[in-house]
Amino acid sequence: MLTVRHSGLLTTVQDLGRPGYQQYGIVVGGALDGFAARAVNLSVGNDDNAALLEMAQTGPDLVFDQDVLVAWGGADFAARVNDEPLPRDRAVRIAAGEPVSFGLARSGLRAWLAIAGGIDVPLVMGSRSTYRRGGIGGHQGRTLAAGDALKLFEPTPWAKQLLATLVAGRKRAVAWTIRPDVMGKPARPGTVRALRGPECDWFTKDALRAFFSAEWRATKEADRMGVRLLGPELALANPREMISSSVNAGVVQVPPTGQPIVLLPSRQSIGGYPRLATVVTADLGRFAQMRPGDPVRFVETTIATAHDLYLARERDLNRVRLGLARLTV
């Protein structure tokens, strides 16, 4: 059992989302950086889609009623256990009753905490993810609050053995780490790679050139749906409107203001703004960490390269998975 002593600013239960229901207006949602969530789940022997905690800006204070194996990653939170630093990007032993606190994010914005076995909340439309605006999923369809108690599923035999080894050796954490930010072929700091979108030819040549050359800044208008950016005005070549069409995570919409919006996993099902570009899947997680004022530049790429970037990261994660399966704990 996991008990929340302090909830933090915006702590929710998430998994990899709720695909298959967009035609009914239900967002996919899920962890805003699904790859980072998969990495911490893998660290404690969980399935990729196991439910975990997502925290934003200010993390929760937690306590467990049993010894558990956890892993966390993402933004640089001031995480501690028993007033000692809580190691990140690796499996860590937490004893029953030990206080765990995440405090304030010192850089970045969001982090994910996986617990061996995963969090036991009801499946709603095939997912345990919290969809706050719909009031479904997660823990009672809402952010966590002080006093909430969450059940945990049984850890895998591998996780149990790893925990027992740490206890026997009086060790807090394993020596190895899993860092998703170095897997595959990461983009240069401050950049993301993007493809031209379906309506890119609606824009002036100057607007398209500006999109791929200017430095953009994240604004305060950001949430789980998307991040609005500030930069040069992106003008249409001719005034026109479009019929609302489907949108995916990573799509860059441009409303009449001319300031682009990068859509994230909790985006709407359809949108009526022109789609100038699409951020490649391998780089989309960077927007989950952007604070107001953070800069970003878009680097144009191709669909073939986007596929290669995705596969390279998946191959690296699978190598880690195979290595852990052979690990003698």
Backbone bond lengths (Angstrom), bond angles and torsions (degrees), N, CA, C in turn:
res aa  C-N    CA-C-N  psi(-1)  N-CA   C-N-CA  omega(-1)  CA-C   N-CA-C  phi
1 M - - - 1.464 - - 1.530 110.21 -
2 L 1.304 115.89 135.43 1.455 123.68 177.06 1.526 107.96 -109.26
3 T 1.321 117.28 126.83 1.464 121.21 178.33 1.519 109.90 -114.58
4 V 1.328 115.89 132.59 1.458 122.21 -179.94 1.527 109.05 -90.36
5 R 1.326 116.93 117.21 1.465 120.42 177.34 1.525 110.89 -90.71
6 H 1.324 116.32 -34.85 1.463 122.39 174.98 1.517 106.03 -145.01
7 S 1.333 117.03 133.78 1.463 120.04 -168.55 1.514 114.88 -84.49
8 G 1.337 118.51 -19.87 1.450 119.17 -170.53 1.522 109.52 77.30
9 L 1.330 116.00 -173.91 1.460 120.24 -174.05 1.520 112.84 -73.87
10 L 1.333 117.38 -47.10 1.463 120.48 -173.29 1.520 109.06 -153.42
11 T 1.321 116.51 75.85 1.454 122.20 -178.37 1.520 109.37 -103.91
12 T 1.317 116.12 124.43 1.463 121.00 -178.39 1.523 110.43 -134.49
13 V 1.330 114.94 162.11 1.463 121.66 171.86 1.528 107.54 -87.54
14 Q 1.326 117.06 130.06 1.459 121.70 179.47 1.524 110.54 -138.21
15 D 1.330 115.47 155.66 1.459 120.75 165.38 1.533 106.13 -129.40
16 L 1.317 119.36 -143.49 1.461 120.02 -177.70 1.529 112.96 -90.87
17 G 1.325 116.98 8.33 1.456 119.20 171.36 1.510 115.14 109.14
18 R 1.330 114.56 -175.90 1.463 123.59 -169.75 1.533 109.93 -126.72
19 P 1.341 117.42 66.16 1.471 119.43 -178.91 1.530 111.36 -71.63
20 G 1.332 115.19 157.32 1.456 120.27 174.44 1.509 115.32 99.34
21 Y 1.334 118.08 -0.09 1.466 120.47 -176.46 1.523 112.76 -125.62
22 Q 1.311 117.48 13.66 1.461 119.75 -179.00 1.527 112.24 -65.01
23 Q 1.333 116.66 -29.16 1.463 118.30 179.16 1.522 111.98 -65.99
24 Y 1.337 116.41 -15.22 1.468 121.35 176.89 1.530 111.66 -102.05
25 G 1.337 116.62 6.17 1.457 120.36 179.36 1.510 114.10 85.06
26 I 1.336 117.65 10.84 1.472 121.56 179.46 1.520 108.87 -93.66
27 V 1.317 116.57 121.39 1.463 120.32 -176.80 1.520 111.15 -69.55
28 V 1.330 115.73 156.79 1.468 120.58 176.47 1.525 110.05 -70.82
29 G 1.318 117.15 -50.10 1.464 121.09 176.80 1.518 112.30 61.91
30 G 1.330 115.36 -143.87 1.451 120.87 -176.03 1.517 111.67 88.34
31 A 1.319 116.17 -179.52 1.467 121.32 -179.81 1.516 110.14 -53.82
32 L 1.338 117.62 134.97 1.458 120.75 -177.05 1.517 112.66 -68.13
33 D 1.298 118.37 -21.05 1.458 122.39 170.17 1.523 106.30 -126.52
34 G 1.321 115.03 89.19 1.462 119.89 -176.05 1.511 113.22 -61.52
35 F 1.333 118.00 -32.32 1.456 120.65 -179.58 1.527 110.62 -68.29
36 A 1.338 116.99 -42.29 1.467 120.74 177.06 1.523 110.64 -62.81
37 A 1.334 116.42 -39.36 1.464 120.16 178.33 1.523 111.09 -64.54
38 R 1.318 116.72 -40.79 1.466 120.31 178.18 1.525 111.19 -62.98
39 A 1.329 116.77 -38.19 1.466 120.97 -178.00 1.523 111.55 -63.89
40 V 1.337 117.88 -44.25 1.465 118.64 -179.38 1.527 110.47 -72.12
41 N 1.326 117.84 -33.66 1.463 119.48 175.15 1.521 111.05 -62.82
42 L 1.332 116.25 -42.91 1.458 120.70 178.24 1.526 111.16 -60.65
43 S 1.313 116.95 -35.58 1.471 121.63 -177.77 1.517 112.98 -61.75
44 V 1.336 117.04 -26.58 1.474 120.03 -178.67 1.532 111.60 -113.25
45 G 1.335 117.05 18.38 1.453 121.20 174.13 1.513 115.21 79.01
46 N 1.332 117.55 15.77 1.463 120.56 -179.58 1.518 112.21 -85.29
47 D 1.317 114.97 161.31 1.452 122.04 167.18 1.526 108.94 -64.31
48 D 1.324 117.44 151.71 1.469 121.23 179.65 1.522 112.17 -52.70
49 N 1.325 116.40 -37.08 1.465 121.21 -172.30 1.521 113.62 -94.31
50 A 1.318 117.88 11.69 1.465 120.07 179.36 1.528 110.50 -62.09
51 A 1.322 116.26 143.13 1.463 121.04 -179.75 1.521 110.44 -72.37
52 L 1.342 115.32 136.11 1.464 121.88 179.85 1.519 109.04 -138.80
53 L 1.328 116.16 -175.67 1.466 120.49 178.37 1.523 110.16 -101.29
54 E 1.329 115.44 135.27 1.464 121.68 169.81 1.513 107.43 -110.93
55 M 1.317 117.04 131.23 1.471 121.89 -179.95 1.517 109.25 -122.70
56 A 1.324 116.31 153.91 1.462 120.45 -177.80 1.520 110.53 -136.26
57 Q 1.301 116.16 124.87 1.471 126.95 172.83 1.527 113.73 66.68
58 T 1.329 117.73 -53.18 1.467 121.74 175.82 1.518 107.93 -126.78
59 G 1.328 116.77 122.01 1.454 120.56 -174.42 1.515 113.76 -87.89
60 P 1.332 116.87 172.45 1.461 122.11 -177.16 1.526 113.12 -86.18
61 D 1.331 115.02 166.88 1.462 123.34 166.98 1.526 106.43 -108.50
62 L 1.334 116.79 130.01 1.456 121.54 -172.64 1.517 110.81 -131.66
63 V 1.328 115.27 160.99 1.458 121.45 171.92 1.528 107.58 -147.85
64 F 1.325 116.46 145.31 1.464 121.95 -179.37 1.522 109.61 -114.57
65 D 1.328 116.79 148.93 1.463 120.07 -179.95 1.526 111.97 -94.71
66 Q 1.339 116.71 9.24 1.463 122.01 179.01 1.524 107.91 -152.57
67 D 1.322 117.06 162.16 1.457 120.56 174.20 1.525 108.73 -65.04
68 V 1.327 116.56 133.96 1.464 120.01 -178.73 1.530 110.08 -137.19
69 L 1.314 114.12 160.58 1.456 122.52 174.02 1.529 106.76 -108.88
70 V 1.330 117.23 126.12 1.462 121.11 -178.74 1.519 109.84 -129.87
71 A 1.327 114.97 164.55 1.464 121.61 171.92 1.518 107.30 -150.39
72 W 1.318 115.44 140.83 1.461 118.45 177.80 1.517 110.43 -136.65
73 G 1.330 116.37 154.68 1.455 121.54 179.47 1.512 109.97 -162.96
74 G 1.317 115.83 172.98 1.459 121.77 -176.99 1.504 110.36 118.80
75 A 1.337 116.80 -131.09 1.466 121.41 -179.83 1.526 110.92 -65.63
76 D 1.317 115.54 163.02 1.465 121.58 -178.45 1.529 109.60 -86.86
77 F 1.322 115.97 84.80 1.458 121.07 176.27 1.533 109.83 -84.76
78 A 1.332 115.25 156.29 1.461 120.83 177.49 1.525 108.75 -84.27
79 A 1.328 115.95 62.24 1.463 121.69 -173.89 1.520 111.93 -76.47
80 R 1.334 115.86 138.43 1.458 121.35 -178.48 1.526 110.40 -142.86
81 V 1.325 115.32 152.29 1.455 122.38 171.04 1.526 106.59 -131.48
82 N 1.329 115.96 122.76 1.468 119.57 -177.88 1.524 111.78 54.77
83 D 1.329 117.02 39.68 1.470 123.27 179.58 1.523 113.76 65.17
84 E 1.335 116.75 16.48 1.462 121.80 173.53 1.529 108.13 -113.30
85 P 1.331 118.57 151.20 1.464 119.95 177.23 1.524 110.94 -57.56
86 L 1.324 115.91 137.10 1.463 122.01 177.92 1.522 108.19 -93.34
87 P 1.344 118.50 109.04 1.473 120.25 -177.38 1.521 111.67 -56.12
88 R 1.324 116.07 146.11 1.460 121.02 -177.28 1.528 111.24 -113.25
89 D 1.337 115.79 164.48 1.466 123.87 176.54 1.524 112.70 59.62
90 R 1.319 116.98 31.07 1.463 120.70 -179.53 1.524 109.50 -160.93
91 A 1.326 116.01 167.17 1.463 121.34 177.16 1.525 109.83 -76.82
92 V 1.343 115.34 132.33 1.469 121.98 -175.57 1.526 108.88 -131.18
93 R 1.319 115.73 139.71 1.470 121.45 177.71 1.524 110.20 -90.01
94 I 1.325 116.12 129.66 1.462 122.08 173.88 1.525 107.83 -119.93
95 A 1.313 117.18 123.14 1.468 120.89 179.71 1.520 110.51 -80.75
96 A 1.317 115.46 154.95 1.463 120.79 178.28 1.528 109.81 -56.02
97 G 1.325 116.66 131.01 1.454 121.61 176.56 1.514 115.45 87.85
98 E 1.350 117.81 -10.92 1.464 119.61 179.45 1.534 110.71 -72.11
99 P 1.326 117.69 129.86 1.468 119.45 178.54 1.522 111.53 -74.81
100 V 1.322 115.49 134.38 1.463 122.33 177.50 1.520 107.56 -119.89
101 S 1.316 117.63 126.47 1.464 120.97 179.95 1.521 109.88 -132.97
102 F 1.332 116.09 146.13 1.460 120.71 -178.26 1.521 112.88 -109.35
103 G 1.296 118.76 -23.01 1.456 120.45 174.96 1.513 113.66 61.55
104 L 1.340 115.34 -143.58 1.464 122.69 -172.89 1.530 110.75 -99.69
105 A 1.328 115.95 140.00 1.469 120.31 174.91 1.524 109.21 -70.32
106 R 1.329 116.91 120.52 1.463 121.08 -178.81 1.515 111.89 -82.78
107 S 1.309 116.66 -26.15 1.460 122.78 171.94 1.523 106.85 -153.49
108 G 1.334 115.94 154.70 1.456 118.07 -172.62 1.511 110.39 74.12
109 L 1.326 116.39 -169.73 1.464 119.94 -173.74 1.514 114.27 -136.05
110 R 1.342 118.12 -34.87 1.464 120.06 -173.20 1.522 111.77 -129.72
111 A 1.337 115.28 150.58 1.458 121.52 176.18 1.518 108.75 -140.57
112 W 1.341 115.14 163.95 1.464 121.34 -178.15 1.524 109.36 -129.59
113 L 1.329 115.38 136.04 1.465 122.40 179.95 1.519 109.20 -119.01
114 A 1.327 115.93 117.34 1.461 121.79 176.32 1.512 109.63 -102.38
115 I 1.318 116.40 141.50 1.462 123.17 177.00 1.517 107.45 -120.04
116 A 1.325 117.33 132.97 1.458 120.71 -177.29 1.525 110.62 -53.12
117 G 1.310 115.68 128.38 1.460 122.44 -176.32 1.514 111.67 102.02
118 G 1.319 116.76 -36.06 1.465 121.07 -178.00 1.514 111.50 91.33
119 I 1.330 116.24 162.03 1.464 122.54 -178.24 1.524 109.52 -85.46
120 D 1.314 115.60 132.11 1.470 122.57 -175.85 1.523 110.29 -93.68
121 V 1.310 115.85 89.56 1.465 121.92 171.79 1.526 107.04 -123.13
122 P 1.342 118.47 159.47 1.467 120.40 -175.00 1.524 113.41 -62.64
123 L 1.320 115.49 146.44 1.456 121.60 171.02 1.525 108.79 -76.81
124 V 1.310 117.12 130.23 1.461 122.53 175.05 1.518 107.60 -126.40
125 M 1.318 116.43 113.49 1.471 120.84 -175.59 1.522 110.51 53.90
126 G 1.317 115.78 44.24 1.457 121.38 173.76 1.505 116.52 78.37
127 S 1.328 118.05 8.90 1.468 120.03 -177.29 1.521 110.63 -142.04
128 R 1.321 115.55 154.23 1.461 121.68 174.56 1.532 111.53 -103.29
129 S 1.329 117.41 6.51 1.460 121.73 -178.50 1.521 112.04 -68.43
130 T 1.322 114.66 145.26 1.463 121.28 176.03 1.522 109.82 -82.27
131 Y 1.328 116.57 126.70 1.460 122.62 171.67 1.519 105.93 -116.60
132 R 1.323 115.68 92.70 1.467 121.76 -170.69 1.522 112.91 -62.12
133 R 1.320 117.10 -42.86 1.463 119.38 -177.06 1.522 111.87 -66.67
134 G 1.317 116.74 -27.96 1.459 120.34 176.29 1.513 112.95 -92.62
135 G 1.332 116.58 -10.75 1.464 120.69 179.75 1.516 113.70 66.26
136 I 1.338 116.67 33.04 1.467 119.84 -178.67 1.531 109.85 -128.65
137 G 1.331 114.98 162.72 1.455 121.52 175.39 1.515 113.48 74.89
138 G 1.332 115.06 178.08 1.461 120.58 178.19 1.513 111.56 56.83
139 H 1.326 115.83 -141.13 1.465 122.04 178.50 1.525 108.04 -99.85
140 Q 1.313 115.60 99.42 1.468 122.64 178.19 1.525 112.60 60.14
141 G 1.320 116.37 25.73 1.456 120.93 175.25 1.508 115.27 67.22
142 R 1.324 118.00 25.60 1.472 120.85 -173.79 1.523 111.00 -143.89
143 T 1.347 114.69 174.88 1.455 119.63 171.72 1.524 109.06 -69.92
144 L 1.311 116.66 157.33 1.457 120.40 179.82 1.529 110.78 -72.65
145 A 1.320 115.55 152.51 1.463 122.05 179.83 1.523 108.73 -133.38
146 A 1.321 116.10 158.27 1.465 120.77 178.33 1.523 109.69 -56.05
147 G 1.331 115.63 134.32 1.453 121.03 -179.47 1.511 114.36 97.38
148 D 1.324 118.33 -13.71 1.466 120.89 177.62 1.530 109.90 -63.88
149 A 1.324 115.70 139.95 1.463 121.79 176.59 1.528 108.27 -123.64
150 L 1.319 116.39 125.37 1.456 121.89 -176.90 1.524 110.10 -115.99
151 K 1.323 115.31 132.23 1.456 120.27 176.20 1.523 109.92 -76.97
152 L 1.329 115.35 156.97 1.456 121.74 178.77 1.523 109.61 -121.17
153 F 1.323 116.68 145.43 1.455 121.05 173.33 1.522 109.92 -76.59
154 E 1.305 116.36 163.82 1.465 122.64 179.67 1.530 109.70 -68.51
155 P 1.331 118.08 130.18 1.475 119.83 177.21 1.527 111.44 -65.08
156 T 1.309 116.58 161.13 1.457 121.85 175.54 1.531 109.37 -70.82
157 P 1.334 117.90 159.06 1.471 120.02 175.44 1.526 112.22 -55.99
158 W 1.321 117.60 -36.78 1.470 121.54 178.41 1.521 110.50 -60.96
159 A 1.340 116.45 -45.13 1.464 120.44 -179.65 1.527 111.16 -66.75
160 K 1.325 116.42 -39.21 1.473 120.00 178.52 1.523 110.59 -61.91
161 Q 1.333 115.90 -42.90 1.460 119.56 -179.15 1.528 111.07 -67.09
162 L 1.334 116.63 -39.44 1.460 120.37 178.61 1.526 110.63 -64.11
163 L 1.318 116.43 -42.39 1.466 120.12 178.14 1.530 110.61 -62.87
164 A 1.334 116.58 -43.83 1.461 120.32 179.38 1.522 111.60 -62.05
165 T 1.325 116.59 -37.16 1.470 120.95 178.83 1.528 110.98 -65.87
166 L 1.330 116.87 -41.23 1.459 120.32 178.05 1.527 111.08 -65.53
167 V 1.324 116.16 -40.77 1.471 120.11 179.00 1.526 110.01 -63.35
168 A 1.346 116.35 -47.15 1.464 120.50 -178.47 1.529 111.80 -62.63
169 G 1.329 116.33 -35.84 1.455 120.11 -179.11 1.516 113.27 -89.09
170 R 1.336 116.22 3.29 1.470 122.16 -177.63 1.529 111.48 51.86
171 K 1.332 115.03 42.52 1.454 121.45 179.63 1.530 109.87 -107.96
172 R 1.318 114.78 145.93 1.459 120.09 178.55 1.520 111.43 -81.51
173 A 1.343 116.60 -40.45 1.456 120.33 -173.35 1.517 111.20 -146.43
174 V 1.330 115.69 162.39 1.458 120.95 175.34 1.537 108.77 -76.22
175 A 1.317 116.37 164.36 1.458 120.90 -178.84 1.529 111.73 -82.80
176 W 1.342 117.24 -30.93 1.464 120.26 -176.48 1.537 111.13 -79.56
177 T 1.323 114.80 154.31 1.459 120.72 179.08 1.527 110.08 -129.00
178 I 1.326 115.07 157.81 1.466 122.31 173.33 1.519 107.01 -123.96
179 R 1.320 116.47 108.16 1.460 121.42 -176.96 1.529 110.24 -113.07
180 P 1.322 117.40 104.43 1.469 119.43 -178.00 1.518 114.02 -64.16
181 D 1.334 117.95 -23.33 1.463 120.45 -176.49 1.523 113.27 -71.21
182 V 1.336 118.09 -12.28 1.463 120.09 179.02 1.528 111.80 -109.72
183 M 1.323 117.84 1.76 1.463 120.55 -179.49 1.520 110.48 -82.80
184 G 1.324 115.81 152.11 1.449 120.26 179.17 1.515 111.44 71.35
185 K 1.333 115.30 -136.87 1.471 121.88 -179.13 1.521 108.24 -126.83
186 P 1.342 117.98 80.79 1.469 121.28 -175.44 1.524 111.95 -60.45
187 A 1.329 115.61 147.50 1.460 121.27 174.24 1.524 109.44 -72.26
188 R 1.316 115.82 159.67 1.457 119.46 176.11 1.519 110.03 -61.77
189 P 1.340 117.90 150.95 1.468 120.35 178.15 1.523 110.96 -53.74
190 G 1.322 116.33 137.47 1.450 121.21 176.96 1.507 114.88 80.03
191 T 1.342 117.49 5.58 1.463 120.74 179.33 1.519 110.94 -128.42
192 V 1.318 115.78 155.08 1.467 122.38 170.52 1.527 107.10 -136.50
193 R 1.317 115.22 150.90 1.455 119.68 180.00 1.528 109.83 -97.11
194 A 1.342 116.12 142.44 1.460 120.13 -174.50 1.520 111.15 -145.77
195 L 1.332 115.03 153.08 1.463 122.85 176.34 1.519 109.30 -102.34
196 R 1.316 116.44 157.11 1.452 119.56 171.62 1.527 109.23 -67.91
197 G 1.333 115.96 142.72 1.447 120.81 -177.35 1.517 113.59 -93.73
198 P 1.347 117.99 175.43 1.466 122.29 -175.47 1.526 114.01 -59.41
199 E 1.330 117.50 -32.42 1.467 120.38 -178.42 1.528 112.71 -106.29
200 C 1.327 117.90 23.01 1.470 119.64 -177.26 1.527 111.67 -60.86
201 D 1.357 117.06 -30.02 1.462 119.02 -178.72 1.526 112.91 -78.37
202 W 1.326 118.05 -0.46 1.457 121.27 173.87 1.532 111.00 -76.05
203 F 1.318 116.22 -20.76 1.462 121.40 -172.60 1.527 110.69 -93.44
204 T 1.322 114.38 157.44 1.463 118.53 175.98 1.523 110.03 -65.90
205 K 1.339 115.57 159.02 1.464 119.05 177.51 1.523 110.99 -62.65
206 D 1.335 116.20 -34.44 1.464 120.00 178.46 1.526 110.98 -65.52
207 A 1.347 116.85 -38.62 1.464 120.56 -179.65 1.526 110.76 -65.98
208 L 1.337 115.89 -43.64 1.463 119.41 179.93 1.525 110.59 -65.12
209 R 1.330 115.76 -40.28 1.465 120.41 178.13 1.527 110.63 -64.26
210 A 1.332 116.25 -41.41 1.464 120.80 -179.74 1.525 111.43 -65.35
211 F 1.324 116.24 -38.94 1.467 118.92 -178.84 1.523 111.04 -58.85
212 F 1.331 116.33 -42.11 1.465 120.27 -176.31 1.528 113.94 -92.20
213 S 1.334 118.07 5.72 1.465 119.01 179.69 1.530 113.20 -126.69
214 A 1.338 117.16 -25.34 1.469 120.45 -175.19 1.522 111.41 -78.96
215 E 1.326 114.95 158.61 1.464 120.75 170.13 1.520 107.49 -91.08
216 W 1.332 116.26 125.54 1.458 122.74 180.00 1.521 109.33 -103.95
217 R 1.325 115.82 153.65 1.453 121.55 179.36 1.525 110.03 -123.33
218 A 1.339 116.02 135.87 1.460 119.68 174.89 1.526 109.48 -67.60
219 T 1.321 117.14 145.17 1.456 122.02 178.62 1.524 110.19 -109.57
220 K 1.327 115.51 178.43 1.464 120.83 176.97 1.524 111.81 -72.39
221 E 1.322 116.04 -15.56 1.469 120.22 179.14 1.524 108.82 -81.99
222 A 1.308 114.93 80.08 1.459 121.45 -176.93 1.521 109.20 -149.25
223 D 1.313 116.13 140.13 1.468 121.95 175.29 1.523 107.29 -157.07
224 R 1.324 116.17 -160.55 1.461 119.12 -178.62 1.540 112.03 -70.83
225 M 1.324 117.76 -16.25 1.466 120.85 178.18 1.525 111.72 -78.35
226 G 1.324 117.02 -39.36 1.452 118.63 -177.04 1.517 112.69 178.60
227 V 1.326 115.29 177.40 1.460 123.05 -179.89 1.526 108.32 -127.15
228 R 1.341 116.71 121.38 1.463 120.54 175.10 1.524 108.54 -86.20
229 L 1.331 115.19 134.83 1.454 121.29 -177.81 1.529 110.51 -107.71
230 L 1.323 115.22 156.04 1.454 121.97 179.35 1.520 109.45 -118.90
231 G 1.349 115.34 130.17 1.450 120.62 -179.70 1.512 109.29 -177.17
232 P 1.328 118.21 -155.55 1.465 120.15 179.40 1.533 111.51 -63.26
233 E 1.322 115.73 147.74 1.465 119.80 179.97 1.529 110.14 -70.43
234 L 1.328 115.65 129.86 1.459 121.14 -179.36 1.525 108.21 -98.22
235 A 1.320 116.34 106.56 1.462 121.34 -172.61 1.525 112.18 -97.26
236 L 1.334 115.09 146.49 1.456 121.30 173.69 1.527 109.33 -76.97
237 A 1.319 116.07 149.11 1.457 120.15 177.38 1.523 110.46 -66.89
238 N 1.327 116.29 -36.43 1.462 122.79 177.48 1.522 108.77 -142.77
239 P 1.347 117.73 144.88 1.465 119.57 178.01 1.529 110.48 -61.38
240 R 1.294 116.54 128.19 1.466 120.67 178.04 1.508 109.90 -162.48
241 E 1.324 115.90 161.33 1.457 122.40 177.33 1.521 108.91 -126.71
242 M 1.311 115.80 156.81 1.457 120.03 -178.46 1.518 111.13 -120.53
243 I 1.319 115.72 154.95 1.457 121.44 172.78 1.527 107.66 -74.24
244 S 1.321 117.23 134.94 1.467 120.36 -179.09 1.521 110.12 -54.16
245 S 1.332 114.92 134.73 1.464 121.65 -178.35 1.517 109.66 -133.02
246 S 1.312 115.54 167.60 1.459 120.20 -178.22 1.514 110.93 -64.42
247 V 1.319 115.89 148.66 1.463 121.67 176.89 1.527 108.60 -131.43
248 N 1.323 115.11 149.15 1.456 122.41 178.97 1.519 110.08 -118.04
249 A 1.312 115.94 164.87 1.463 120.23 173.71 1.519 108.51 -60.48
250 G 1.326 116.29 132.54 1.451 121.58 -178.83 1.512 113.86 102.02
251 V 1.343 117.40 -16.91 1.467 120.39 178.70 1.527 109.61 -63.16
252 V 1.335 116.23 138.15 1.460 122.63 177.13 1.524 107.76 -105.84
253 Q 1.331 116.17 105.61 1.457 121.59 177.54 1.528 110.02 -92.36
254 V 1.327 116.06 149.92 1.462 120.33 177.27 1.529 108.83 -124.80
255 P 1.332 118.03 104.54 1.465 121.69 177.40 1.536 110.83 -74.15
256 P 1.338 118.34 176.64 1.468 120.82 -178.06 1.531 115.02 -56.86
257 T 1.327 118.50 -21.85 1.464 120.69 178.08 1.523 112.54 -66.27
258 G 1.355 116.12 -19.03 1.454 120.28 -178.11 1.515 114.51 82.96
259 Q 1.347 117.10 3.53 1.466 121.78 179.43 1.535 108.95 -103.10
260 P 1.324 118.68 122.33 1.470 121.62 -171.68 1.525 113.94 -71.47
261 I 1.323 114.90 154.37 1.463 123.45 175.36 1.523 107.80 -124.53
262 V 1.323 117.04 124.15 1.461 122.36 176.52 1.524 107.68 -93.68
263 L 1.335 117.08 119.56 1.457 121.22 -176.52 1.524 111.16 -82.78
264 L 1.334 115.04 140.48 1.465 123.16 -178.52 1.534 109.56 -111.39
265 P 1.335 119.40 179.42 1.460 121.11 -173.43 1.521 116.65 -55.61
266 S 1.335 119.44 -27.17 1.467 120.30 179.20 1.530 111.94 -93.84
267 R 1.337 116.30 26.55 1.464 120.25 178.86 1.524 110.39 -67.04
268 Q 1.334 114.91 165.82 1.452 121.66 176.75 1.533 110.27 -67.42
269 S 1.325 116.67 168.44 1.467 120.38 -179.08 1.518 112.33 -75.46
270 I 1.339 117.45 -39.88 1.460 121.36 179.99 1.522 109.15 -132.63
271 G 1.326 115.89 160.24 1.457 120.07 179.20 1.519 110.52 -144.49
272 G 1.318 115.94 153.21 1.452 121.09 -177.35 1.504 114.65 -111.72
273 Y 1.339 117.45 9.51 1.460 121.02 177.12 1.527 109.83 -97.22
274 P 1.318 118.44 146.26 1.471 120.50 179.06 1.528 112.16 -57.20
275 R 1.331 115.07 139.95 1.464 121.98 -178.71 1.531 108.55 -98.45
276 L 1.317 114.66 98.19 1.467 120.71 -175.56 1.521 112.03 -74.11
277 A 1.345 117.02 -34.98 1.465 120.36 -173.93 1.526 109.13 -158.29
278 T 1.325 114.39 174.80 1.465 121.55 174.60 1.522 108.69 -140.80
279 V 1.319 116.99 125.54 1.465 122.08 177.17 1.522 108.69 -72.61
280 V 1.322 118.05 136.06 1.467 120.78 179.98 1.525 109.79 -65.06
281 T 1.308 115.82 147.53 1.467 121.53 -176.85 1.528 112.01 -55.57
282 A 1.325 116.54 -38.81 1.463 120.40 -176.54 1.521 112.99 -63.01
283 D 1.340 118.09 -22.14 1.461 121.09 -176.53 1.524 114.05 -108.12
284 L 1.327 117.52 -7.30 1.463 120.04 -171.44 1.524 112.81 -62.96
285 G 1.331 117.71 -31.91 1.462 121.08 -178.87 1.517 113.50 -58.85
286 R 1.330 118.26 -21.29 1.467 120.24 -179.92 1.525 111.64 -63.52
287 F 1.330 116.84 -29.44 1.463 118.97 -179.71 1.530 111.58 -73.50
288 A 1.330 117.90 -20.70 1.464 120.44 176.08 1.523 111.46 -68.91
289 Q 1.345 116.79 -17.31 1.464 121.57 -177.09 1.528 113.14 -105.68
290 M 1.319 118.16 -0.18 1.460 120.30 -173.71 1.517 112.03 -79.52
291 R 1.344 115.14 131.52 1.459 122.59 174.84 1.534 108.79 -100.92
292 P 1.335 117.38 160.33 1.468 119.18 176.37 1.526 110.88 -53.57
293 G 1.320 115.51 129.99 1.462 120.82 -179.63 1.507 114.56 95.32
294 D 1.339 117.77 -15.14 1.468 119.51 179.31 1.530 110.12 -65.12
295 P 1.354 117.37 137.49 1.467 120.63 -178.48 1.523 112.60 -88.84
296 V 1.318 115.77 155.33 1.459 120.90 174.22 1.527 108.26 -155.29
297 R 1.320 115.79 144.95 1.463 122.06 174.00 1.524 108.76 -122.69
298 F 1.333 115.49 144.97 1.459 121.17 178.94 1.523 109.54 -99.31
299 V 1.325 115.51 132.17 1.462 122.14 178.08 1.525 107.64 -112.31
300 E 1.333 116.25 122.05 1.466 118.94 -176.78 1.519 111.08 -70.80
301 T 1.331 115.54 138.17 1.460 121.08 178.56 1.525 109.28 -140.42
302 T 1.318 117.27 -172.16 1.459 122.21 -176.85 1.518 110.28 -117.34
303 I 1.325 116.01 163.95 1.469 120.09 178.84 1.527 110.48 -63.51
304 A 1.341 117.65 -35.51 1.467 120.33 178.46 1.524 110.86 -63.49
305 T 1.333 116.07 -42.39 1.465 119.57 178.02 1.520 110.85 -66.81
306 A 1.332 117.67 -39.00 1.466 121.11 178.37 1.523 110.68 -59.42
307 H 1.340 116.11 -42.31 1.469 120.07 177.32 1.528 110.78 -63.73
308 D 1.323 116.50 -42.64 1.464 121.28 179.82 1.528 111.16 -62.30
309 L 1.338 117.19 -41.39 1.460 121.21 178.70 1.519 111.11 -63.67
310 Y 1.320 115.87 -42.27 1.472 120.55 179.19 1.532 110.63 -63.13
311 L 1.323 116.37 -48.01 1.462 120.67 -177.12 1.524 111.70 -66.71
312 A 1.339 117.46 -36.61 1.462 120.34 179.33 1.516 111.03 -61.82
313 R 1.314 116.44 -41.02 1.464 120.03 179.85 1.528 111.14 -69.49
314 E 1.341 116.35 -39.61 1.459 119.91 177.67 1.524 111.57 -64.56
315 R 1.321 116.24 -39.77 1.470 119.34 178.13 1.525 110.92 -61.90
316 D 1.324 117.08 -42.95 1.467 120.07 179.33 1.523 111.13 -63.12
317 L 1.327 116.62 -41.92 1.464 119.60 179.60 1.528 110.67 -65.07
318 N 1.320 117.06 -38.83 1.460 119.99 178.53 1.523 111.69 -67.12
319 R 1.325 116.65 -34.96 1.479 118.77 175.47 1.520 110.72 -62.61
320 V 1.323 116.26 -41.40 1.469 119.78 177.33 1.525 109.93 -63.56
321 R 1.321 116.40 -42.80 1.468 120.15 -179.97 1.524 111.33 -60.13
322 L 1.318 116.37 -44.26 1.467 120.53 178.70 1.518 111.39 -65.36
323 G 1.331 116.44 -39.56 1.468 120.14 178.20 1.518 112.33 -63.21
324 L 1.331 117.13 -41.87 1.463 120.37 -179.86 1.530 110.48 -68.43
325 A 1.327 117.39 -34.11 1.468 120.66 179.86 1.522 110.85 -63.79
326 R 1.328 115.95 -29.41 1.476 120.02 -179.74 1.524 112.69 -92.84
327 L 1.325 115.55 -4.17 1.457 120.17 -176.56 1.525 110.96 -67.05
328 T 1.311 116.02 129.92 1.468 120.74 175.02 1.527 107.22 -90.18
329 V 1.309 115.96 110.33 1.457 119.62 -176.86 1.520 111.69 -99.10
